[in-house]
């Protein structure tokens, strides 16, 4: 089998599990982890310039992506630890970037949403972080990026058992409205 990335050579039996090599599924997971850790380190430096840590940025970006959410829903859709997310949201509320309120359709449900200041900060961070996103994919053609996104969607979809959550997390473009929005 040819090595990925046009590096030449082959992945021998040795590379598939003996010696220092890893079985292919483990190697794929290792590469995804390493890619995300390096991307995250670069992104963290960028977002720190805006007074945010990674957890706060994920919370802001998730609220922008999914809209007004209960904390349970936000934790689930952002794949964030609930305790860490709560601390991040509390800090964002103190900073005036997020507000707590009640859901319009059920005043008993508490939700969080971005403030106009939160939207503005997220737009500034987004503009600064775009070069990092482009750099991550710089070695891939547009077709390869589309294929990679498809493979990652398949993998992630296999990890999310609930159909409504899966649809929301995997949707590309505007977030859907309807029954899943009403869930907590």
C-alpha positions as CSV (number, residue, x, y, z in Angstrom):
1,X,0.0,0.0,0.0
2,X,1.4,3.4,-0.9
3,X,2.2,5.8,2.0
4,X,-0.2,8.8,2.3
5,X,0.7,12.3,1.2
6,X,2.7,11.4,-1.8
7,X,5.7,10.5,0.4
8,X,6.6,7.5,-1.6
9,X,7.4,4.1,-0.1
10,X,4.9,1.6,1.2
11,X,3.3,0.7,4.5
12,X,4.8,-2.8,5.0
13,X,3.5,-5.4,7.4
14,X,6.0,-4.0,9.9
15,X,4.1,-0.6,9.7
16,X,0.8,-2.4,10.4
17,X,1.4,-3.5,13.9
18,X,4.8,-5.0,14.5
19,X,7.7,-3.1,16.0
20,X,7.1,0.7,16.1
21,X,4.3,0.6,13.6
22,X,0.6,0.8,14.4
23,X,-2.4,-1.0,13.0
24,X,-4.0,1.3,10.4
25,X,-7.1,2.3,12.4
26,X,-4.9,3.2,15.3
27,X,-2.6,5.1,13.0
28,X,-5.5,7.0,11.5
29,X,-6.7,8.0,15.1
30,X,-3.1,8.9,16.0
31,X,-2.8,11.2,12.9
32,X,-6.2,12.8,13.6
33,X,-5.2,13.4,17.3
34,X,-1.8,14.9,16.3
35,X,-3.4,17.1,13.6
36,X,-6.0,18.5,16.0
37,X,-3.4,19.0,18.8
38,X,-1.1,21.0,16.5
39,X,-4.0,23.0,15.0
40,X,-5.4,23.6,18.5
41,X,-2.0,25.0,19.7
42,X,-1.9,27.4,16.8
43,X,-5.5,28.4,17.3
44,X,-5.1,28.9,21.0
45,X,-2.3,31.4,20.4
46,X,-4.5,33.3,18.0
47,X,-7.6,33.4,20.2
48,X,-5.5,34.3,23.3
49,X,-4.8,37.6,21.6
50,X,-8.5,38.3,21.9
51,X,-8.6,37.4,25.6
52,X,-10.1,34.0,25.2
53,X,-9.1,30.5,26.0
54,X,-9.9,27.5,23.8
55,X,-13.0,26.5,25.9
56,X,-14.5,30.0,25.7
57,X,-13.8,30.1,22.0
58,X,-15.5,26.7,21.4
59,X,-18.5,27.9,23.4
60,X,-18.8,31.1,21.4
61,X,-18.4,29.3,18.1
62,X,-20.9,26.7,19.1
63,X,-23.5,29.3,20.1
64,X,-22.9,31.0,16.8
65,X,-23.3,27.7,14.9
66,X,-26.3,26.3,16.8
67,X,-28.0,29.4,18.1
68,X,-29.7,29.8,21.5
69,X,-29.1,26.6,23.6
70,X,-29.7,25.1,27.0
71,X,-26.5,24.1,28.6
72,X,-27.2,20.4,28.2
73,X,-27.8,20.9,24.4
74,X,-24.7,23.1,24.0
75,X,-22.5,20.6,25.8
76,X,-23.8,17.8,23.6
77,X,-23.5,19.7,20.3
78,X,-20.1,21.1,21.1
79,X,-18.8,17.8,22.5
80,X,-17.6,19.7,25.6
81,X,-17.3,18.6,29.1
82,X,-20.3,20.0,31.0
83,X,-18.3,21.3,34.0
84,X,-15.7,23.0,31.8
85,X,-18.4,24.4,29.5
86,X,-20.2,25.9,32.5
87,X,-17.1,27.6,33.7
88,X,-16.5,29.0,30.2
89,X,-20.1,30.2,29.9
90,X,-19.9,31.9,33.3
91,X,-16.8,33.7,32.2
92,X,-18.3,34.7,28.9
93,X,-21.4,36.1,30.8
94,X,-19.1,38.1,33.1
95,X,-17.4,39.5,30.0
96,X,-20.7,40.5,28.4
97,X,-20.2,38.1,25.4
98,X,-23.0,35.7,26.3
99,X,-26.3,36.1,28.2
100,X,-28.6,33.8,30.0
101,X,-32.3,34.0,29.3
102,X,-35.4,31.9,28.9
103,X,-36.6,30.1,25.9
104,X,-39.3,32.0,24.0
105,X,-41.5,28.9,23.6
106,X,-41.1,27.8,27.3
107,X,-40.2,30.5,29.8
108,X,-39.2,27.8,32.3
109,X,-36.2,26.7,30.2
110,X,-33.0,28.5,30.7
111,X,-30.9,29.1,27.6
112,X,-27.7,30.9,26.7
113,X,-27.1,33.1,23.6
114,X,-24.5,35.3,22.2
115,X,-24.7,39.0,22.8
116,X,-24.0,41.5,20.0
117,X,-20.6,42.0,21.6
118,X,-20.1,38.3,21.5
119,X,-21.0,38.2,17.8
120,X,-18.5,41.1,17.1
121,X,-15.6,39.4,19.0
122,X,-16.3,36.1,17.3
123,X,-16.2,37.8,13.9
124,X,-12.8,39.3,14.8
125,X,-11.4,36.0,16.0
126,X,-12.8,34.3,12.9
127,X,-11.0,36.7,10.6
128,X,-7.7,36.1,12.5
129,X,-8.0,32.4,12.6
130,X,-8.9,31.8,8.9
131,X,-5.3,31.8,7.8
132,X,-4.7,28.9,10.3
133,X,-7.6,26.9,8.8
134,X,-6.3,27.5,5.3
135,X,-2.8,26.5,6.4
136,X,-4.1,23.2,7.9
137,X,-5.6,22.3,4.4
138,X,-2.9,23.9,2.3
139,X,-1.4,20.6,1.2
140,X,-4.7,19.3,0.0
141,X,-6.5,20.1,-3.3
142,X,-10.1,21.2,-3.0
143,X,-11.2,17.7,-4.1
144,X,-9.1,16.2,-1.4
145,X,-10.6,18.5,1.2
146,X,-14.1,17.5,0.1
147,X,-13.2,13.9,0.3
148,X,-11.5,14.3,3.7
149,X,-14.6,16.1,5.0
150,X,-16.8,13.3,3.8
151,X,-14.6,10.7,5.5
152,X,-14.6,12.6,8.7
153,X,-18.3,13.1,8.6
154,X,-18.7,9.3,8.2
155,X,-16.4,8.6,11.1
156,X,-18.0,11.2,13.4
157,X,-21.5,10.1,12.3
158,X,-20.6,6.6,13.5
159,X,-19.8,7.9,16.9
160,X,-23.1,9.8,17.5
161,X,-25.9,7.4,18.1
162,X,-28.8,9.9,18.4
163,X,-30.2,10.8,14.9
164,X,-31.3,14.3,15.7
165,X,-27.9,15.2,17.3
166,X,-26.0,13.6,14.5
167,X,-27.9,15.6,11.9
168,X,-27.3,18.9,13.7
169,X,-23.6,18.2,14.3
170,X,-22.9,17.0,10.8
171,X,-25.0,19.5,8.9
172,X,-23.0,21.8,6.7
173,X,-24.3,25.4,6.4
174,X,-27.2,26.9,8.4
175,X,-28.3,25.0,11.4
176,X,-31.8,23.4,11.1
177,X,-34.8,24.5,13.0
178,X,-37.6,22.5,14.3
179,X,-38.1,19.7,16.9
180,X,-34.4,19.2,17.7
181,X,-34.1,22.9,18.7
182,X,-36.6,22.3,21.3
183,X,-34.7,19.5,22.9
184,X,-32.6,20.0,26.0
